[in-house]
Amino acid sequence: MNILMYYRKPVMIAGGYFILSLLLLLIASPPAGAIDTDITRKTLSGLQGVYVGVEELQPNLMKYSAAQKSGLSNEGLKKDIEGRLSKAGIRVLTWDQAVKTPGMPFLYINVNTHESEKYWYAYDIRIELQQLVSMEANPKVKTLAGTWSINMTGMVNIGTMDKLKEAVAVLVDRFIGAFRAANPKR
């Protein structure tokens, strides 16, 4: 038997495992983006307030009366978030005010749900502060970009929909803490 034939199969299998491991590592790696760190908190410094935008809640969640009974709605979440921000001394901007404010600060909230089994939902809640930024390579180019964010994942069932509102409140409080840390005189 040729000695190369003897060693080729294990090498091919080991190489296949290496490539599979590398692909899994790349897939499992989180995408680059803003998070809650000392550096990203600095991007909140000097903001005059924020506009609050809540992404449309998914129909798979809203089809049950329990969602409405727990107060889950775009308008309800927006009102709750704006109330928390105002109570914390953070100015809530209208859209017209935000467009005229330096940086056009936009607090984006997304409650993403997936019905994994009947009456059970996996969720991912993301809160992101987006601002108008200019590109270092071409300062004339400006775009909205996330400069600070935080998210939470979990599971709820039809009887614990109120936990989604509580999770949003926890994340909004984390934003308030980050904003206060970046703007201590407020």
PyMOL commands that place a pseudoatom at each C-alpha (Angstrom):
pseudoatom trace, name=CA, resn=MET, resi=1, chain=A, elem=C, hetatm=0, pos=[0.000, 0.000, 0.000]
pseudoatom trace, name=CA, resn=ASN, resi=2, chain=A, elem=C, hetatm=0, pos=[1.240, 3.433, -0.880]
pseudoatom trace, name=CA, resn=ILE, resi=3, chain=A, elem=C, hetatm=0, pos=[2.164, 5.363, 2.256]
pseudoatom trace, name=CA, resn=LEU, resi=4, chain=A, elem=C, hetatm=0, pos=[0.532, 8.550, 0.858]
pseudoatom trace, name=CA, resn=MET, resi=5, chain=A, elem=C, hetatm=0, pos=[-2.796, 6.745, 0.462]
pseudoatom trace, name=CA, resn=TYR, resi=6, chain=A, elem=C, hetatm=0, pos=[-2.566, 5.670, 4.091]
pseudoatom trace, name=CA, resn=TYR, resi=7, chain=A, elem=C, hetatm=0, pos=[-2.155, 9.250, 5.444]
pseudoatom trace, name=CA, resn=ARG, resi=8, chain=A, elem=C, hetatm=0, pos=[-4.341, 11.128, 2.932]
pseudoatom trace, name=CA, resn=LYS, resi=9, chain=A, elem=C, hetatm=0, pos=[-7.709, 10.085, 4.391]
pseudoatom trace, name=CA, resn=PRO, resi=10, chain=A, elem=C, hetatm=0, pos=[-6.993, 11.237, 7.982]
pseudoatom trace, name=CA, resn=VAL, resi=11, chain=A, elem=C, hetatm=0, pos=[-5.528, 14.500, 6.657]
pseudoatom trace, name=CA, resn=MET, resi=12, chain=A, elem=C, hetatm=0, pos=[-8.628, 15.104, 4.508]
pseudoatom trace, name=CA, resn=ILE, resi=13, chain=A, elem=C, hetatm=0, pos=[-10.931, 14.392, 7.446]
pseudoatom trace, name=CA, resn=ALA, resi=14, chain=A, elem=C, hetatm=0, pos=[-8.909, 16.657, 9.769]
pseudoatom trace, name=CA, resn=GLY, resi=15, chain=A, elem=C, hetatm=0, pos=[-8.920, 19.382, 7.097]
pseudoatom trace, name=CA, resn=GLY, resi=16, chain=A, elem=C, hetatm=0, pos=[-12.678, 19.041, 6.730]
pseudoatom trace, name=CA, resn=TYR, resi=17, chain=A, elem=C, hetatm=0, pos=[-13.164, 19.409, 10.490]
pseudoatom trace, name=CA, resn=PHE, resi=18, chain=A, elem=C, hetatm=0, pos=[-10.910, 22.457, 10.493]
pseudoatom trace, name=CA, resn=ILE, resi=19, chain=A, elem=C, hetatm=0, pos=[-12.912, 24.137, 7.717]
pseudoatom trace, name=CA, resn=LEU, resi=20, chain=A, elem=C, hetatm=0, pos=[-16.218, 23.234, 9.401]
pseudoatom trace, name=CA, resn=SER, resi=21, chain=A, elem=C, hetatm=0, pos=[-14.945, 24.642, 12.714]
pseudoatom trace, name=CA, resn=LEU, resi=22, chain=A, elem=C, hetatm=0, pos=[-13.802, 27.827, 11.005]
pseudoatom trace, name=CA, resn=LEU, resi=23, chain=A, elem=C, hetatm=0, pos=[-17.176, 28.282, 9.299]
pseudoatom trace, name=CA, resn=LEU, resi=24, chain=A, elem=C, hetatm=0, pos=[-19.039, 27.722, 12.579]
pseudoatom trace, name=CA, resn=LEU, resi=25, chain=A, elem=C, hetatm=0, pos=[-16.789, 30.238, 14.312]
pseudoatom trace, name=CA, resn=LEU, resi=26, chain=A, elem=C, hetatm=0, pos=[-17.453, 32.836, 11.623]
pseudoatom trace, name=CA, resn=ILE, resi=27, chain=A, elem=C, hetatm=0, pos=[-21.199, 32.230, 11.714]
pseudoatom trace, name=CA, resn=ALA, resi=28, chain=A, elem=C, hetatm=0, pos=[-21.340, 32.320, 15.513]
pseudoatom trace, name=CA, resn=SER, resi=29, chain=A, elem=C, hetatm=0, pos=[-19.296, 35.529, 15.785]
pseudoatom trace, name=CA, resn=PRO, resi=30, chain=A, elem=C, hetatm=0, pos=[-21.492, 38.537, 16.480]
pseudoatom trace, name=CA, resn=PRO, resi=31, chain=A, elem=C, hetatm=0, pos=[-21.569, 41.231, 13.829]
pseudoatom trace, name=CA, resn=ALA, resi=32, chain=A, elem=C, hetatm=0, pos=[-19.605, 44.380, 14.466]
pseudoatom trace, name=CA, resn=GLY, resi=33, chain=A, elem=C, hetatm=0, pos=[-21.696, 47.142, 15.935]
pseudoatom trace, name=CA, resn=ALA, resi=34, chain=A, elem=C, hetatm=0, pos=[-22.190, 49.531, 18.775]
pseudoatom trace, name=CA, resn=ILE, resi=35, chain=A, elem=C, hetatm=0, pos=[-22.556, 48.182, 22.309]
pseudoatom trace, name=CA, resn=ASP, resi=36, chain=A, elem=C, hetatm=0, pos=[-22.611, 49.622, 25.823]
pseudoatom trace, name=CA, resn=THR, resi=37, chain=A, elem=C, hetatm=0, pos=[-18.944, 50.366, 26.567]
pseudoatom trace, name=CA, resn=ASP, resi=38, chain=A, elem=C, hetatm=0, pos=[-17.001, 53.351, 27.871]
pseudoatom trace, name=CA, resn=ILE, resi=39, chain=A, elem=C, hetatm=0, pos=[-16.184, 54.344, 24.301]
pseudoatom trace, name=CA, resn=THR, resi=40, chain=A, elem=C, hetatm=0, pos=[-19.748, 54.052, 22.994]
pseudoatom trace, name=CA, resn=ARG, resi=41, chain=A, elem=C, hetatm=0, pos=[-21.050, 55.946, 26.029]
pseudoatom trace, name=CA, resn=LYS, resi=42, chain=A, elem=C, hetatm=0, pos=[-18.863, 58.874, 24.988]
pseudoatom trace, name=CA, resn=THR, resi=43, chain=A, elem=C, hetatm=0, pos=[-20.969, 59.123, 21.808]
pseudoatom trace, name=CA, resn=LEU, resi=44, chain=A, elem=C, hetatm=0, pos=[-23.910, 60.108, 24.030]
pseudoatom trace, name=CA, resn=SER, resi=45, chain=A, elem=C, hetatm=0, pos=[-22.057, 63.110, 25.466]
pseudoatom trace, name=CA, resn=GLY, resi=46, chain=A, elem=C, hetatm=0, pos=[-23.593, 66.471, 24.632]
pseudoatom trace, name=CA, resn=LEU, resi=47, chain=A, elem=C, hetatm=0, pos=[-26.816, 65.123, 23.142]
pseudoatom trace, name=CA, resn=GLN, resi=48, chain=A, elem=C, hetatm=0, pos=[-29.680, 67.590, 23.562]
pseudoatom trace, name=CA, resn=GLY, resi=49, chain=A, elem=C, hetatm=0, pos=[-32.290, 64.830, 23.693]
pseudoatom trace, name=CA, resn=VAL, resi=50, chain=A, elem=C, hetatm=0, pos=[-33.542, 61.885, 21.641]
pseudoatom trace, name=CA, resn=TYR, resi=51, chain=A, elem=C, hetatm=0, pos=[-36.383, 61.011, 19.334]
pseudoatom trace, name=CA, resn=VAL, resi=52, chain=A, elem=C, hetatm=0, pos=[-37.990, 57.652, 20.194]
pseudoatom trace, name=CA, resn=GLY, resi=53, chain=A, elem=C, hetatm=0, pos=[-38.921, 55.251, 17.396]
pseudoatom trace, name=CA, resn=VAL, resi=54, chain=A, elem=C, hetatm=0, pos=[-40.476, 51.852, 18.051]
pseudoatom trace, name=CA, resn=GLU, resi=55, chain=A, elem=C, hetatm=0, pos=[-40.391, 49.294, 15.250]
pseudoatom trace, name=CA, resn=GLU, resi=56, chain=A, elem=C, hetatm=0, pos=[-43.775, 47.805, 14.352]
pseudoatom trace, name=CA, resn=LEU, resi=57, chain=A, elem=C, hetatm=0, pos=[-44.487, 44.782, 16.551]
pseudoatom trace, name=CA, resn=GLN, resi=58, chain=A, elem=C, hetatm=0, pos=[-44.790, 41.536, 14.657]
pseudoatom trace, name=CA, resn=PRO, resi=59, chain=A, elem=C, hetatm=0, pos=[-48.219, 40.155, 13.764]
pseudoatom trace, name=CA, resn=ASN, resi=60, chain=A, elem=C, hetatm=0, pos=[-47.296, 36.716, 15.169]
pseudoatom trace, name=CA, resn=LEU, resi=61, chain=A, elem=C, hetatm=0, pos=[-47.297, 38.322, 18.603]
pseudoatom trace, name=CA, resn=MET, resi=62, chain=A, elem=C, hetatm=0, pos=[-50.194, 40.714, 18.193]
pseudoatom trace, name=CA, resn=LYS, resi=63, chain=A, elem=C, hetatm=0, pos=[-52.648, 38.008, 17.074]
pseudoatom trace, name=CA, resn=TYR, resi=64, chain=A, elem=C, hetatm=0, pos=[-53.313, 37.048, 20.704]
pseudoatom trace, name=CA, resn=SER, resi=65, chain=A, elem=C, hetatm=0, pos=[-55.472, 39.156, 23.012]
pseudoatom trace, name=CA, resn=ALA, resi=66, chain=A, elem=C, hetatm=0, pos=[-52.932, 38.543, 25.800]
pseudoatom trace, name=CA, resn=ALA, resi=67, chain=A, elem=C, hetatm=0, pos=[-50.514, 40.846, 23.980]
pseudoatom trace, name=CA, resn=GLN, resi=68, chain=A, elem=C, hetatm=0, pos=[-53.029, 43.687, 23.925]
pseudoatom trace, name=CA, resn=LYS, resi=69, chain=A, elem=C, hetatm=0, pos=[-54.073, 42.997, 27.546]
pseudoatom trace, name=CA, resn=SER, resi=70, chain=A, elem=C, hetatm=0, pos=[-50.466, 43.304, 28.667]
pseudoatom trace, name=CA, resn=GLY, resi=71, chain=A, elem=C, hetatm=0, pos=[-50.268, 46.721, 26.996]
pseudoatom trace, name=CA, resn=LEU, resi=72, chain=A, elem=C, hetatm=0, pos=[-48.008, 45.650, 24.172]
pseudoatom trace, name=CA, resn=SER, resi=73, chain=A, elem=C, hetatm=0, pos=[-48.391, 48.034, 21.265]
pseudoatom trace, name=CA, resn=ASN, resi=74, chain=A, elem=C, hetatm=0, pos=[-46.135, 50.424, 19.412]
pseudoatom trace, name=CA, resn=GLU, resi=75, chain=A, elem=C, hetatm=0, pos=[-47.940, 53.425, 20.840]
pseudoatom trace, name=CA, resn=GLY, resi=76, chain=A, elem=C, hetatm=0, pos=[-47.952, 51.981, 24.372]
pseudoatom trace, name=CA, resn=LEU, resi=77, chain=A, elem=C, hetatm=0, pos=[-44.238, 51.137, 24.314]
pseudoatom trace, name=CA, resn=LYS, resi=78, chain=A, elem=C, hetatm=0, pos=[-43.362, 54.539, 22.826]
pseudoatom trace, name=CA, resn=LYS, resi=79, chain=A, elem=C, hetatm=0, pos=[-45.378, 56.324, 25.509]
pseudoatom trace, name=CA, resn=ASP, resi=80, chain=A, elem=C, hetatm=0, pos=[-43.800, 54.242, 28.311]
pseudoatom trace, name=CA, resn=ILE, resi=81, chain=A, elem=C, hetatm=0, pos=[-40.277, 54.819, 26.989]
pseudoatom trace, name=CA, resn=GLU, resi=82, chain=A, elem=C, hetatm=0, pos=[-40.795, 58.557, 26.523]
pseudoatom trace, name=CA, resn=GLY, resi=83, chain=A, elem=C, hetatm=0, pos=[-42.182, 58.755, 30.068]
pseudoatom trace, name=CA, resn=ARG, resi=84, chain=A, elem=C, hetatm=0, pos=[-39.137, 56.985, 31.517]
pseudoatom trace, name=CA, resn=LEU, resi=85, chain=A, elem=C, hetatm=0, pos=[-36.764, 59.235, 29.587]
pseudoatom trace, name=CA, resn=SER, resi=86, chain=A, elem=C, hetatm=0, pos=[-38.599, 62.426, 30.612]
pseudoatom trace, name=CA, resn=LYS, resi=87, chain=A, elem=C, hetatm=0, pos=[-38.705, 61.330, 34.249]
pseudoatom trace, name=CA, resn=ALA, resi=88, chain=A, elem=C, hetatm=0, pos=[-34.930, 60.778, 34.078]
pseudoatom trace, name=CA, resn=GLY, resi=89, chain=A, elem=C, hetatm=0, pos=[-34.416, 64.310, 32.745]
pseudoatom trace, name=CA, resn=ILE, resi=90, chain=A, elem=C, hetatm=0, pos=[-33.662, 63.303, 29.160]
pseudoatom trace, name=CA, resn=ARG, resi=91, chain=A, elem=C, hetatm=0, pos=[-35.423, 65.548, 26.675]
pseudoatom trace, name=CA, resn=VAL, resi=92, chain=A, elem=C, hetatm=0, pos=[-37.732, 63.675, 24.308]
pseudoatom trace, name=CA, resn=LEU, resi=93, chain=A, elem=C, hetatm=0, pos=[-37.699, 65.230, 20.854]
pseudoatom trace, name=CA, resn=THR, resi=94, chain=A, elem=C, hetatm=0, pos=[-40.412, 65.263, 18.235]
pseudoatom trace, name=CA, resn=TRP, resi=95, chain=A, elem=C, hetatm=0, pos=[-39.359, 64.165, 14.759]
pseudoatom trace, name=CA, resn=ASP, resi=96, chain=A, elem=C, hetatm=0, pos=[-39.224, 67.796, 13.582]
pseudoatom trace, name=CA, resn=GLN, resi=97, chain=A, elem=C, hetatm=0, pos=[-37.041, 68.729, 16.561]
pseudoatom trace, name=CA, resn=ALA, resi=98, chain=A, elem=C, hetatm=0, pos=[-34.767, 65.708, 16.051]
pseudoatom trace, name=CA, resn=VAL, resi=99, chain=A, elem=C, hetatm=0, pos=[-34.126, 66.566, 12.402]
pseudoatom trace, name=CA, resn=LYS, resi=100, chain=A, elem=C, hetatm=0, pos=[-32.992, 70.049, 13.465]
pseudoatom trace, name=CA, resn=THR, resi=101, chain=A, elem=C, hetatm=0, pos=[-30.890, 68.818, 16.419]
pseudoatom trace, name=CA, resn=PRO, resi=102, chain=A, elem=C, hetatm=0, pos=[-27.131, 68.272, 15.972]
pseudoatom trace, name=CA, resn=GLY, resi=103, chain=A, elem=C, hetatm=0, pos=[-26.547, 64.582, 15.351]
pseudoatom trace, name=CA, resn=MET, resi=104, chain=A, elem=C, hetatm=0, pos=[-30.261, 63.902, 14.756]
pseudoatom trace, name=CA, resn=PRO, resi=105, chain=A, elem=C, hetatm=0, pos=[-30.341, 61.534, 17.800]
pseudoatom trace, name=CA, resn=PHE, resi=106, chain=A, elem=C, hetatm=0, pos=[-32.777, 58.663, 17.284]
pseudoatom trace, name=CA, resn=LEU, resi=107, chain=A, elem=C, hetatm=0, pos=[-33.443, 56.021, 19.956]
pseudoatom trace, name=CA, resn=TYR, resi=108, chain=A, elem=C, hetatm=0, pos=[-34.549, 52.956, 17.993]
pseudoatom trace, name=CA, resn=ILE, resi=109, chain=A, elem=C, hetatm=0, pos=[-36.393, 50.119, 19.734]
pseudoatom trace, name=CA, resn=ASN, resi=110, chain=A, elem=C, hetatm=0, pos=[-37.028, 46.749, 18.096]
pseudoatom trace, name=CA, resn=VAL, resi=111, chain=A, elem=C, hetatm=0, pos=[-38.943, 43.928, 19.790]
pseudoatom trace, name=CA, resn=ASN, resi=112, chain=A, elem=C, hetatm=0, pos=[-38.367, 40.922, 17.543]
pseudoatom trace, name=CA, resn=THR, resi=113, chain=A, elem=C, hetatm=0, pos=[-40.399, 37.804, 18.322]
pseudoatom trace, name=CA, resn=HIS, resi=114, chain=A, elem=C, hetatm=0, pos=[-40.667, 34.331, 16.906]
pseudoatom trace, name=CA, resn=GLU, resi=115, chain=A, elem=C, hetatm=0, pos=[-43.359, 31.852, 17.902]
pseudoatom trace, name=CA, resn=SER, resi=116, chain=A, elem=C, hetatm=0, pos=[-41.262, 28.757, 18.561]
pseudoatom trace, name=CA, resn=GLU, resi=117, chain=A, elem=C, hetatm=0, pos=[-44.209, 26.648, 19.730]
pseudoatom trace, name=CA, resn=LYS, resi=118, chain=A, elem=C, hetatm=0, pos=[-47.854, 27.518, 20.078]
pseudoatom trace, name=CA, resn=TYR, resi=119, chain=A, elem=C, hetatm=0, pos=[-48.090, 30.178, 22.792]
pseudoatom trace, name=CA, resn=TRP, resi=120, chain=A, elem=C, hetatm=0, pos=[-44.289, 30.324, 23.293]
pseudoatom trace, name=CA, resn=TYR, resi=121, chain=A, elem=C, hetatm=0, pos=[-42.154, 33.139, 21.922]
pseudoatom trace, name=CA, resn=ALA, resi=122, chain=A, elem=C, hetatm=0, pos=[-38.431, 33.597, 21.611]
pseudoatom trace, name=CA, resn=TYR, resi=123, chain=A, elem=C, hetatm=0, pos=[-37.595, 37.297, 21.668]
pseudoatom trace, name=CA, resn=ASP, resi=124, chain=A, elem=C, hetatm=0, pos=[-34.738, 39.666, 21.046]
pseudoatom trace, name=CA, resn=ILE, resi=125, chain=A, elem=C, hetatm=0, pos=[-35.161, 43.269, 22.173]
pseudoatom trace, name=CA, resn=ARG, resi=126, chain=A, elem=C, hetatm=0, pos=[-32.676, 45.791, 20.818]
pseudoatom trace, name=CA, resn=ILE, resi=127, chain=A, elem=C, hetatm=0, pos=[-32.295, 49.429, 21.814]
pseudoatom trace, name=CA, resn=GLU, resi=128, chain=A, elem=C, hetatm=0, pos=[-29.917, 51.453, 19.699]
pseudoatom trace, name=CA, resn=LEU, resi=129, chain=A, elem=C, hetatm=0, pos=[-28.991, 55.117, 19.665]
pseudoatom trace, name=CA, resn=GLN, resi=130, chain=A, elem=C, hetatm=0, pos=[-28.483, 56.209, 16.091]
pseudoatom trace, name=CA, resn=GLN, resi=131, chain=A, elem=C, hetatm=0, pos=[-26.846, 59.500, 15.176]
pseudoatom trace, name=CA, resn=LEU, resi=132, chain=A, elem=C, hetatm=0, pos=[-25.852, 61.342, 12.056]
pseudoatom trace, name=CA, resn=VAL, resi=133, chain=A, elem=C, hetatm=0, pos=[-22.125, 60.733, 11.583]
pseudoatom trace, name=CA, resn=SER, resi=134, chain=A, elem=C, hetatm=0, pos=[-19.626, 61.736, 8.931]
pseudoatom trace, name=CA, resn=MET, resi=135, chain=A, elem=C, hetatm=0, pos=[-17.162, 59.407, 7.281]
pseudoatom trace, name=CA, resn=GLU, resi=136, chain=A, elem=C, hetatm=0, pos=[-13.516, 59.972, 8.165]
pseudoatom trace, name=CA, resn=ALA, resi=137, chain=A, elem=C, hetatm=0, pos=[-12.411, 59.171, 4.610]
pseudoatom trace, name=CA, resn=ASN, resi=138, chain=A, elem=C, hetatm=0, pos=[-14.935, 61.632, 3.157]
pseudoatom trace, name=CA, resn=PRO, resi=139, chain=A, elem=C, hetatm=0, pos=[-16.349, 64.071, 5.754]
pseudoatom trace, name=CA, resn=LYS, resi=140, chain=A, elem=C, hetatm=0, pos=[-18.910, 65.365, 3.257]
pseudoatom trace, name=CA, resn=VAL, resi=141, chain=A, elem=C, hetatm=0, pos=[-20.694, 62.000, 3.444]
pseudoatom trace, name=CA, resn=LYS, resi=142, chain=A, elem=C, hetatm=0, pos=[-23.058, 61.755, 6.423]
pseudoatom trace, name=CA, resn=THR, resi=143, chain=A, elem=C, hetatm=0, pos=[-25.251, 58.855, 7.430]
pseudoatom trace, name=CA, resn=LEU, resi=144, chain=A, elem=C, hetatm=0, pos=[-27.214, 57.560, 10.398]
pseudoatom trace, name=CA, resn=ALA, resi=145, chain=A, elem=C, hetatm=0, pos=[-25.228, 54.984, 12.348]
pseudoatom trace, name=CA, resn=GLY, resi=146, chain=A, elem=C, hetatm=0, pos=[-25.708, 53.137, 15.607]
pseudoatom trace, name=CA, resn=THR, resi=147, chain=A, elem=C, hetatm=0, pos=[-23.291, 54.529, 18.180]
pseudoatom trace, name=CA, resn=TRP, resi=148, chain=A, elem=C, hetatm=0, pos=[-24.632, 52.817, 21.323]
pseudoatom trace, name=CA, resn=SER, resi=149, chain=A, elem=C, hetatm=0, pos=[-26.786, 49.713, 21.713]
pseudoatom trace, name=CA, resn=ILE, resi=150, chain=A, elem=C, hetatm=0, pos=[-27.900, 46.965, 24.013]
pseudoatom trace, name=CA, resn=ASN, resi=151, chain=A, elem=C, hetatm=0, pos=[-30.089, 43.919, 23.584]
pseudoatom trace, name=CA, resn=MET, resi=152, chain=A, elem=C, hetatm=0, pos=[-31.744, 41.133, 25.539]
pseudoatom trace, name=CA, resn=THR, resi=153, chain=A, elem=C, hetatm=0, pos=[-32.990, 37.728, 24.448]
pseudoatom trace, name=CA, resn=GLY, resi=154, chain=A, elem=C, hetatm=0, pos=[-35.317, 35.300, 26.148]
pseudoatom trace, name=CA, resn=MET, resi=155, chain=A, elem=C, hetatm=0, pos=[-38.545, 33.324, 26.064]
pseudoatom trace, name=CA, resn=VAL, resi=156, chain=A, elem=C, hetatm=0, pos=[-42.070, 34.214, 27.120]
pseudoatom trace, name=CA, resn=ASN, resi=157, chain=A, elem=C, hetatm=0, pos=[-45.375, 32.450, 26.840]
pseudoatom trace, name=CA, resn=ILE, resi=158, chain=A, elem=C, hetatm=0, pos=[-48.866, 33.736, 26.271]
pseudoatom trace, name=CA, resn=GLY, resi=159, chain=A, elem=C, hetatm=0, pos=[-49.350, 34.153, 30.041]
pseudoatom trace, name=CA, resn=THR, resi=160, chain=A, elem=C, hetatm=0, pos=[-46.158, 36.160, 30.611]
pseudoatom trace, name=CA, resn=MET, resi=161, chain=A, elem=C, hetatm=0, pos=[-46.334, 38.745, 27.797]
pseudoatom trace, name=CA, resn=ASP, resi=162, chain=A, elem=C, hetatm=0, pos=[-45.899, 41.498, 30.384]
pseudoatom trace, name=CA, resn=LYS, resi=163, chain=A, elem=C, hetatm=0, pos=[-42.279, 40.306, 30.722]
pseudoatom trace, name=CA, resn=LEU, resi=164, chain=A, elem=C, hetatm=0, pos=[-41.582, 41.825, 27.290]
pseudoatom trace, name=CA, resn=LYS, resi=165, chain=A, elem=C, hetatm=0, pos=[-42.569, 45.289, 28.559]
pseudoatom trace, name=CA, resn=GLU, resi=166, chain=A, elem=C, hetatm=0, pos=[-40.451, 44.733, 31.672]
pseudoatom trace, name=CA, resn=ALA, resi=167, chain=A, elem=C, hetatm=0, pos=[-37.460, 43.749, 29.526]
pseudoatom trace, name=CA, resn=VAL, resi=168, chain=A, elem=C, hetatm=0, pos=[-37.868, 46.908, 27.413]
pseudoatom trace, name=CA, resn=ALA, resi=169, chain=A, elem=C, hetatm=0, pos=[-37.979, 48.961, 30.638]
pseudoatom trace, name=CA, resn=VAL, resi=170, chain=A, elem=C, hetatm=0, pos=[-34.764, 47.317, 31.887]
pseudoatom trace, name=CA, resn=LEU, resi=171, chain=A, elem=C, hetatm=0, pos=[-32.972, 48.171, 28.641]
pseudoatom trace, name=CA, resn=VAL, resi=172, chain=A, elem=C, hetatm=0, pos=[-34.303, 51.738, 28.619]
pseudoatom trace, name=CA, resn=ASP, resi=173, chain=A, elem=C, hetatm=0, pos=[-33.011, 52.136, 32.179]
pseudoatom trace, name=CA, resn=ARG, resi=174, chain=A, elem=C, hetatm=0, pos=[-29.588, 50.933, 30.976]
pseudoatom trace, name=CA, resn=PHE, resi=175, chain=A, elem=C, hetatm=0, pos=[-29.706, 53.609, 28.258]
pseudoatom trace, name=CA, resn=ILE, resi=176, chain=A, elem=C, hetatm=0, pos=[-30.644, 56.198, 30.875]
pseudoatom trace, name=CA, resn=GLY, resi=177, chain=A, elem=C, hetatm=0, pos=[-27.668, 55.123, 32.994]
pseudoatom trace, name=CA, resn=ALA, resi=178, chain=A, elem=C, hetatm=0, pos=[-25.330, 55.352, 30.002]
pseudoatom trace, name=CA, resn=PHE, resi=179, chain=A, elem=C, hetatm=0, pos=[-26.739, 58.756, 29.036]
pseudoatom trace, name=CA, resn=ARG, resi=180, chain=A, elem=C, hetatm=0, pos=[-26.316, 60.069, 32.592]
pseudoatom trace, name=CA, resn=ALA, resi=181, chain=A, elem=C, hetatm=0, pos=[-22.753, 58.743, 32.749]
pseudoatom trace, name=CA, resn=ALA, resi=182, chain=A, elem=C, hetatm=0, pos=[-21.960, 60.613, 29.531]
pseudoatom trace, name=CA, resn=ASN, resi=183, chain=A, elem=C, hetatm=0, pos=[-23.791, 63.782, 30.660]
pseudoatom trace, name=CA, resn=PRO, resi=184, chain=A, elem=C, hetatm=0, pos=[-23.230, 64.009, 34.447]
pseudoatom trace, name=CA, resn=LYS, resi=185, chain=A, elem=C, hetatm=0, pos=[-24.482, 67.585, 34.819]
pseudoatom trace, name=CA, resn=ARG, resi=186, chain=A, elem=C, hetatm=0, pos=[-28.063, 66.693, 33.805]
for i in range(1, 186): cmd.bond("trace and resi %d" % i, "trace and resi %d" % (i + 1))
show_as sticks, trace
zoom trace
